[in-house]
Amino acid sequence: MVLLFDRSPGKVTLRYIEQKWNGYANPSVAYEVVRIRRREAREIKGEIIVAAEVYPRSEAWGVDGFTFTDKGTALAKLRQMKFKR
């Protein structure tokens, strides 16, 4: 299940992930709060790369992307990020 609050470039999106690992009775639940970025179309060595929405790079995790195991904490971070642009 993915809850999108605003898909405009640079806006915050809350992503809810429920993962079920083989061999475990209970699923491992994680919540991600991410600032989605828009990558413009471009050409590299004659090949057209289409525009896309992208997740933060690994180096930006902890700044533009966060993972939580508690939904309340994730929603609090979402509210904080929505007002901090």
Chimera marker file (.cmm) of the C-alpha trace (Angstrom):
<marker_set name="trace">
<marker id="1" x="0.000" y="0.000" z="0.000" r="1" g="1" b="0" radius="0.5"/>
<marker id="2" x="1.382" y="3.393" z="-0.976" r="1" g="1" b="0" radius="0.5"/>
<marker id="3" x="-0.161" y="6.602" z="0.295" r="1" g="1" b="0" radius="0.5"/>
<marker id="4" x="0.695" y="9.543" z="-1.939" r="1" g="1" b="0" radius="0.5"/>
<marker id="5" x="0.042" y="12.950" z="-0.439" r="1" g="1" b="0" radius="0.5"/>
<marker id="6" x="1.399" y="15.043" z="-3.308" r="1" g="1" b="0" radius="0.5"/>
<marker id="7" x="3.153" y="13.785" z="-6.416" r="1" g="1" b="0" radius="0.5"/>
<marker id="8" x="4.448" y="17.200" z="-7.451" r="1" g="1" b="0" radius="0.5"/>
<marker id="9" x="8.240" y="17.351" z="-7.808" r="1" g="1" b="0" radius="0.5"/>
<marker id="10" x="10.001" y="17.875" z="-4.484" r="1" g="1" b="0" radius="0.5"/>
<marker id="11" x="6.902" y="17.087" z="-2.443" r="1" g="1" b="0" radius="0.5"/>
<marker id="12" x="6.768" y="14.527" z="0.339" r="1" g="1" b="0" radius="0.5"/>
<marker id="13" x="5.337" y="11.066" z="-0.147" r="1" g="1" b="0" radius="0.5"/>
<marker id="14" x="4.617" y="8.510" z="2.577" r="1" g="1" b="0" radius="0.5"/>
<marker id="15" x="5.166" y="4.965" z="1.486" r="1" g="1" b="0" radius="0.5"/>
<marker id="16" x="3.877" y="2.108" z="3.616" r="1" g="1" b="0" radius="0.5"/>
<marker id="17" x="5.561" y="-1.229" z="3.076" r="1" g="1" b="0" radius="0.5"/>
<marker id="18" x="4.540" y="-4.544" z="4.575" r="1" g="1" b="0" radius="0.5"/>
<marker id="19" x="7.150" y="-7.199" z="3.989" r="1" g="1" b="0" radius="0.5"/>
<marker id="20" x="6.652" y="-10.887" z="4.684" r="1" g="1" b="0" radius="0.5"/>
<marker id="21" x="9.837" y="-12.885" z="4.935" r="1" g="1" b="0" radius="0.5"/>
<marker id="22" x="9.768" y="-16.642" z="4.307" r="1" g="1" b="0" radius="0.5"/>
<marker id="23" x="10.013" y="-18.632" z="7.490" r="1" g="1" b="0" radius="0.5"/>
<marker id="24" x="8.485" y="-15.936" z="9.751" r="1" g="1" b="0" radius="0.5"/>
<marker id="25" x="4.943" y="-16.074" z="11.111" r="1" g="1" b="0" radius="0.5"/>
<marker id="26" x="4.554" y="-12.284" z="11.455" r="1" g="1" b="0" radius="0.5"/>
<marker id="27" x="5.330" y="-9.761" z="8.726" r="1" g="1" b="0" radius="0.5"/>
<marker id="28" x="8.031" y="-7.158" z="9.188" r="1" g="1" b="0" radius="0.5"/>
<marker id="29" x="6.389" y="-3.768" z="8.696" r="1" g="1" b="0" radius="0.5"/>
<marker id="30" x="8.300" y="-0.672" z="7.648" r="1" g="1" b="0" radius="0.5"/>
<marker id="31" x="7.230" y="2.861" z="6.776" r="1" g="1" b="0" radius="0.5"/>
<marker id="32" x="9.184" y="5.115" z="4.459" r="1" g="1" b="0" radius="0.5"/>
<marker id="33" x="8.846" y="8.875" z="4.273" r="1" g="1" b="0" radius="0.5"/>
<marker id="34" x="10.539" y="10.199" z="1.151" r="1" g="1" b="0" radius="0.5"/>
<marker id="35" x="10.857" y="13.423" z="-0.791" r="1" g="1" b="0" radius="0.5"/>
<marker id="36" x="10.287" y="12.389" z="-4.410" r="1" g="1" b="0" radius="0.5"/>
<marker id="37" x="12.433" y="14.224" z="-6.952" r="1" g="1" b="0" radius="0.5"/>
<marker id="38" x="11.775" y="14.716" z="-10.647" r="1" g="1" b="0" radius="0.5"/>
<marker id="39" x="14.568" y="13.782" z="-13.018" r="1" g="1" b="0" radius="0.5"/>
<marker id="40" x="14.208" y="15.560" z="-16.346" r="1" g="1" b="0" radius="0.5"/>
<marker id="41" x="14.582" y="13.736" z="-19.655" r="1" g="1" b="0" radius="0.5"/>
<marker id="42" x="18.078" y="13.804" z="-21.079" r="1" g="1" b="0" radius="0.5"/>
<marker id="43" x="20.263" y="12.320" z="-23.751" r="1" g="1" b="0" radius="0.5"/>
<marker id="44" x="23.379" y="10.274" z="-23.024" r="1" g="1" b="0" radius="0.5"/>
<marker id="45" x="25.553" y="9.181" z="-25.947" r="1" g="1" b="0" radius="0.5"/>
<marker id="46" x="22.615" y="9.477" z="-28.329" r="1" g="1" b="0" radius="0.5"/>
<marker id="47" x="20.207" y="7.504" z="-26.123" r="1" g="1" b="0" radius="0.5"/>
<marker id="48" x="17.126" y="9.301" z="-24.755" r="1" g="1" b="0" radius="0.5"/>
<marker id="49" x="16.547" y="8.776" z="-21.039" r="1" g="1" b="0" radius="0.5"/>
<marker id="50" x="12.919" y="9.555" z="-20.196" r="1" g="1" b="0" radius="0.5"/>
<marker id="51" x="11.871" y="11.836" z="-17.329" r="1" g="1" b="0" radius="0.5"/>
<marker id="52" x="11.114" y="10.014" z="-14.086" r="1" g="1" b="0" radius="0.5"/>
<marker id="53" x="10.254" y="10.374" z="-10.416" r="1" g="1" b="0" radius="0.5"/>
<marker id="54" x="13.176" y="9.213" z="-8.298" r="1" g="1" b="0" radius="0.5"/>
<marker id="55" x="13.855" y="8.242" z="-4.694" r="1" g="1" b="0" radius="0.5"/>
<marker id="56" x="16.643" y="9.953" z="-2.786" r="1" g="1" b="0" radius="0.5"/>
<marker id="57" x="20.136" y="8.637" z="-3.415" r="1" g="1" b="0" radius="0.5"/>
<marker id="58" x="21.706" y="6.490" z="-0.713" r="1" g="1" b="0" radius="0.5"/>
<marker id="59" x="23.796" y="9.461" z="0.388" r="1" g="1" b="0" radius="0.5"/>
<marker id="60" x="20.611" y="11.499" z="0.974" r="1" g="1" b="0" radius="0.5"/>
<marker id="61" x="18.905" y="8.880" z="3.177" r="1" g="1" b="0" radius="0.5"/>
<marker id="62" x="18.447" y="10.521" z="6.543" r="1" g="1" b="0" radius="0.5"/>
<marker id="63" x="17.907" y="13.901" z="4.848" r="1" g="1" b="0" radius="0.5"/>
<marker id="64" x="15.313" y="13.297" z="2.104" r="1" g="1" b="0" radius="0.5"/>
<marker id="65" x="14.343" y="9.715" z="2.984" r="1" g="1" b="0" radius="0.5"/>
<marker id="66" x="13.643" y="7.899" z="6.234" r="1" g="1" b="0" radius="0.5"/>
<marker id="67" x="12.593" y="4.385" z="7.284" r="1" g="1" b="0" radius="0.5"/>
<marker id="68" x="10.585" y="3.751" z="10.451" r="1" g="1" b="0" radius="0.5"/>
<marker id="69" x="9.051" y="0.721" z="12.140" r="1" g="1" b="0" radius="0.5"/>
<marker id="70" x="6.452" y="2.852" z="13.962" r="1" g="1" b="0" radius="0.5"/>
<marker id="71" x="3.618" y="4.402" z="11.917" r="1" g="1" b="0" radius="0.5"/>
<marker id="72" x="3.116" y="7.302" z="14.343" r="1" g="1" b="0" radius="0.5"/>
<marker id="73" x="6.770" y="8.275" z="14.090" r="1" g="1" b="0" radius="0.5"/>
<marker id="74" x="6.590" y="8.087" z="10.294" r="1" g="1" b="0" radius="0.5"/>
<marker id="75" x="3.514" y="10.334" z="10.209" r="1" g="1" b="0" radius="0.5"/>
<marker id="76" x="5.215" y="12.836" z="12.538" r="1" g="1" b="0" radius="0.5"/>
<marker id="77" x="8.226" y="12.964" z="10.172" r="1" g="1" b="0" radius="0.5"/>
<marker id="78" x="5.856" y="13.393" z="7.229" r="1" g="1" b="0" radius="0.5"/>
<marker id="79" x="4.228" y="16.411" z="8.901" r="1" g="1" b="0" radius="0.5"/>
<marker id="80" x="7.651" y="17.860" z="9.713" r="1" g="1" b="0" radius="0.5"/>
<marker id="81" x="8.873" y="17.421" z="6.128" r="1" g="1" b="0" radius="0.5"/>
<marker id="82" x="5.704" y="18.850" z="4.583" r="1" g="1" b="0" radius="0.5"/>
<marker id="83" x="6.340" y="22.153" z="6.310" r="1" g="1" b="0" radius="0.5"/>
<marker id="84" x="10.102" y="22.125" z="5.697" r="1" g="1" b="0" radius="0.5"/>
<marker id="85" x="10.680" y="22.546" z="1.984" r="1" g="1" b="0" radius="0.5"/>
<link id1="1" id2="2" r="1" g="1" b="0" radius="0.2"/>
<link id1="2" id2="3" r="1" g="1" b="0" radius="0.2"/>
<link id1="3" id2="4" r="1" g="1" b="0" radius="0.2"/>
<link id1="4" id2="5" r="1" g="1" b="0" radius="0.2"/>
<link id1="5" id2="6" r="1" g="1" b="0" radius="0.2"/>
<link id1="6" id2="7" r="1" g="1" b="0" radius="0.2"/>
<link id1="7" id2="8" r="1" g="1" b="0" radius="0.2"/>
<link id1="8" id2="9" r="1" g="1" b="0" radius="0.2"/>
<link id1="9" id2="10" r="1" g="1" b="0" radius="0.2"/>
<link id1="10" id2="11" r="1" g="1" b="0" radius="0.2"/>
<link id1="11" id2="12" r="1" g="1" b="0" radius="0.2"/>
<link id1="12" id2="13" r="1" g="1" b="0" radius="0.2"/>
<link id1="13" id2="14" r="1" g="1" b="0" radius="0.2"/>
<link id1="14" id2="15" r="1" g="1" b="0" radius="0.2"/>
<link id1="15" id2="16" r="1" g="1" b="0" radius="0.2"/>
<link id1="16" id2="17" r="1" g="1" b="0" radius="0.2"/>
<link id1="17" id2="18" r="1" g="1" b="0" radius="0.2"/>
<link id1="18" id2="19" r="1" g="1" b="0" radius="0.2"/>
<link id1="19" id2="20" r="1" g="1" b="0" radius="0.2"/>
<link id1="20" id2="21" r="1" g="1" b="0" radius="0.2"/>
<link id1="21" id2="22" r="1" g="1" b="0" radius="0.2"/>
<link id1="22" id2="23" r="1" g="1" b="0" radius="0.2"/>
<link id1="23" id2="24" r="1" g="1" b="0" radius="0.2"/>
<link id1="24" id2="25" r="1" g="1" b="0" radius="0.2"/>
<link id1="25" id2="26" r="1" g="1" b="0" radius="0.2"/>
<link id1="26" id2="27" r="1" g="1" b="0" radius="0.2"/>
<link id1="27" id2="28" r="1" g="1" b="0" radius="0.2"/>
<link id1="28" id2="29" r="1" g="1" b="0" radius="0.2"/>
<link id1="29" id2="30" r="1" g="1" b="0" radius="0.2"/>
<link id1="30" id2="31" r="1" g="1" b="0" radius="0.2"/>
<link id1="31" id2="32" r="1" g="1" b="0" radius="0.2"/>
<link id1="32" id2="33" r="1" g="1" b="0" radius="0.2"/>
<link id1="33" id2="34" r="1" g="1" b="0" radius="0.2"/>
<link id1="34" id2="35" r="1" g="1" b="0" radius="0.2"/>
<link id1="35" id2="36" r="1" g="1" b="0" radius="0.2"/>
<link id1="36" id2="37" r="1" g="1" b="0" radius="0.2"/>
<link id1="37" id2="38" r="1" g="1" b="0" radius="0.2"/>
<link id1="38" id2="39" r="1" g="1" b="0" radius="0.2"/>
<link id1="39" id2="40" r="1" g="1" b="0" radius="0.2"/>
<link id1="40" id2="41" r="1" g="1" b="0" radius="0.2"/>
<link id1="41" id2="42" r="1" g="1" b="0" radius="0.2"/>
<link id1="42" id2="43" r="1" g="1" b="0" radius="0.2"/>
<link id1="43" id2="44" r="1" g="1" b="0" radius="0.2"/>
<link id1="44" id2="45" r="1" g="1" b="0" radius="0.2"/>
<link id1="45" id2="46" r="1" g="1" b="0" radius="0.2"/>
<link id1="46" id2="47" r="1" g="1" b="0" radius="0.2"/>
<link id1="47" id2="48" r="1" g="1" b="0" radius="0.2"/>
<link id1="48" id2="49" r="1" g="1" b="0" radius="0.2"/>
<link id1="49" id2="50" r="1" g="1" b="0" radius="0.2"/>
<link id1="50" id2="51" r="1" g="1" b="0" radius="0.2"/>
<link id1="51" id2="52" r="1" g="1" b="0" radius="0.2"/>
<link id1="52" id2="53" r="1" g="1" b="0" radius="0.2"/>
<link id1="53" id2="54" r="1" g="1" b="0" radius="0.2"/>
<link id1="54" id2="55" r="1" g="1" b="0" radius="0.2"/>
<link id1="55" id2="56" r="1" g="1" b="0" radius="0.2"/>
<link id1="56" id2="57" r="1" g="1" b="0" radius="0.2"/>
<link id1="57" id2="58" r="1" g="1" b="0" radius="0.2"/>
<link id1="58" id2="59" r="1" g="1" b="0" radius="0.2"/>
<link id1="59" id2="60" r="1" g="1" b="0" radius="0.2"/>
<link id1="60" id2="61" r="1" g="1" b="0" radius="0.2"/>
<link id1="61" id2="62" r="1" g="1" b="0" radius="0.2"/>
<link id1="62" id2="63" r="1" g="1" b="0" radius="0.2"/>
<link id1="63" id2="64" r="1" g="1" b="0" radius="0.2"/>
<link id1="64" id2="65" r="1" g="1" b="0" radius="0.2"/>
<link id1="65" id2="66" r="1" g="1" b="0" radius="0.2"/>
<link id1="66" id2="67" r="1" g="1" b="0" radius="0.2"/>
<link id1="67" id2="68" r="1" g="1" b="0" radius="0.2"/>
<link id1="68" id2="69" r="1" g="1" b="0" radius="0.2"/>
<link id1="69" id2="70" r="1" g="1" b="0" radius="0.2"/>
<link id1="70" id2="71" r="1" g="1" b="0" radius="0.2"/>
<link id1="71" id2="72" r="1" g="1" b="0" radius="0.2"/>
<link id1="72" id2="73" r="1" g="1" b="0" radius="0.2"/>
<link id1="73" id2="74" r="1" g="1" b="0" radius="0.2"/>
<link id1="74" id2="75" r="1" g="1" b="0" radius="0.2"/>
<link id1="75" id2="76" r="1" g="1" b="0" radius="0.2"/>
<link id1="76" id2="77" r="1" g="1" b="0" radius="0.2"/>
<link id1="77" id2="78" r="1" g="1" b="0" radius="0.2"/>
<link id1="78" id2="79" r="1" g="1" b="0" radius="0.2"/>
<link id1="79" id2="80" r="1" g="1" b="0" radius="0.2"/>
<link id1="80" id2="81" r="1" g="1" b="0" radius="0.2"/>
<link id1="81" id2="82" r="1" g="1" b="0" radius="0.2"/>
<link id1="82" id2="83" r="1" g="1" b="0" radius="0.2"/>
<link id1="83" id2="84" r="1" g="1" b="0" radius="0.2"/>
<link id1="84" id2="85" r="1" g="1" b="0" radius="0.2"/>
</marker_set>
